[in-house]
Amino acid sequence: QVQLVESGGGLVQPGGSLRLSCVASGSIFRISTLGWYRQAPGKQRELVASVSRAGSTNYADSAKGRFTISRDNDKNTVYLQMNSLKPDDTAVYYCNMRALGPNYWGQGTQVTVSS
């Protein structure tokens, strides 16, 4: 079975930083596209950042210049470094892993940006 476990969320002041981590089980990590999504109350889940098996990254416009996605294949872990956080970043953040077809999700970690 495939399991994704996020961590690193919490309460942070505007302008602060957090680093989210997601550790995955299984041997498909290295060939998978990895992504971070978020969902705020009353909103649809949206892509924040992704990194391909080859290392190509892409970001939502709202994340560009502030967030950085990275992967460590030896640790089966994907990270999201979040800087200059804004109240609009408040959401549950989910880790996603997609291989040839299956699409796996973590349980989510809450990020709250508030003073």
C-alpha positions in Angstrom: 0.0 0.0 0.0 1.0 3.6 -0.7 1.0 6.1 2.2 1.8 9.8 2.2 2.2 11.6 5.5 2.5 15.4 5.7 4.0 17.4 8.5 5.2 20.9 9.3 2.0 22.8 9.3 1.1 25.2 12.1 0.3 28.7 13.1 2.6 31.4 11.8 2.5 35.2 11.6 2.2 37.0 8.3 5.7 37.3 6.7 6.8 34.1 8.5 8.0 30.8 7.1 7.2 27.2 7.3 8.6 24.1 5.7 6.2 21.3 4.9 7.4 17.7 4.5 5.7 14.7 3.0 7.2 11.2 3.3 6.0 8.5 1.0 6.1 4.7 1.2 6.7 2.5 -1.8 9.2 2.1 -4.6 7.4 4.4 -7.1 8.5 7.6 -5.5 11.5 8.1 -7.9 9.3 7.8 -11.0 6.5 9.9 -9.7 5.4 13.5 -10.2 5.0 15.1 -6.8 2.8 18.0 -5.9 1.5 20.2 -3.1 -2.1 21.2 -3.2 -4.1 23.3 -0.8 -7.8 23.7 0.1 -9.2 26.6 2.0 -12.7 26.5 3.5 -15.4 26.8 0.8 -12.8 26.6 -1.9 -11.7 23.9 -4.3 -8.4 22.1 -3.9 -5.8 23.9 -6.0 -2.3 23.1 -7.1 0.4 25.1 -5.4 3.6 23.5 -6.7 4.8 20.4 -8.4 8.0 18.7 -9.3 8.4 16.0 -12.0 10.4 12.8 -11.9 13.1 14.7 -13.9 13.1 17.6 -11.5 11.1 20.2 -13.4 9.1 22.5 -11.2 6.1 24.6 -11.6 4.2 27.0 -9.3 0.9 28.7 -9.0 1.2 32.4 -9.7 0.4 33.0 -6.0 3.4 30.9 -4.9 6.0 32.1 -7.4 8.9 33.8 -5.7 7.8 32.8 -2.2 7.5 29.0 -2.2 10.0 26.3 -3.3 9.3 22.7 -3.9 12.1 20.1 -3.7 12.4 16.3 -3.5 14.8 13.9 -1.9 14.6 10.6 -3.6 16.8 8.9 -1.1 14.4 9.8 1.7 11.2 9.5 -0.3 10.3 13.0 0.8 9.0 16.1 -0.9 9.3 19.5 0.7 7.6 22.8 0.4 9.5 25.8 1.7 7.0 28.6 2.3 8.3 32.1 2.9 6.7 35.5 3.2 3.4 33.8 4.2 0.2 35.7 3.8 -3.2 35.2 5.4 -4.5 34.0 2.0 -2.1 31.1 2.3 -4.2 29.7 5.1 -5.5 26.2 4.0 -5.0 22.5 4.5 -2.0 21.5 2.4 -2.0 18.1 0.8 0.8 16.0 -0.7 0.1 14.3 -4.0 2.1 11.5 -5.8 1.3 10.3 -9.2 3.1 7.6 -11.1 1.9 6.0 -14.4 -1.8 6.3 -13.5 -2.6 6.1 -9.8 -3.0 9.3 -7.9 -2.2 9.2 -4.1 -3.0 11.8 -1.5 -1.8 12.4 2.1 -4.1 13.3 5.0 -3.2 17.0 4.9 -1.6 19.4 7.3 -3.1 22.7 8.4 -1.4 26.0 7.7 -2.8 29.1 9.4 -1.3 32.5 8.8 -2.6 35.0 11.3 -1.4 37.7 13.7 
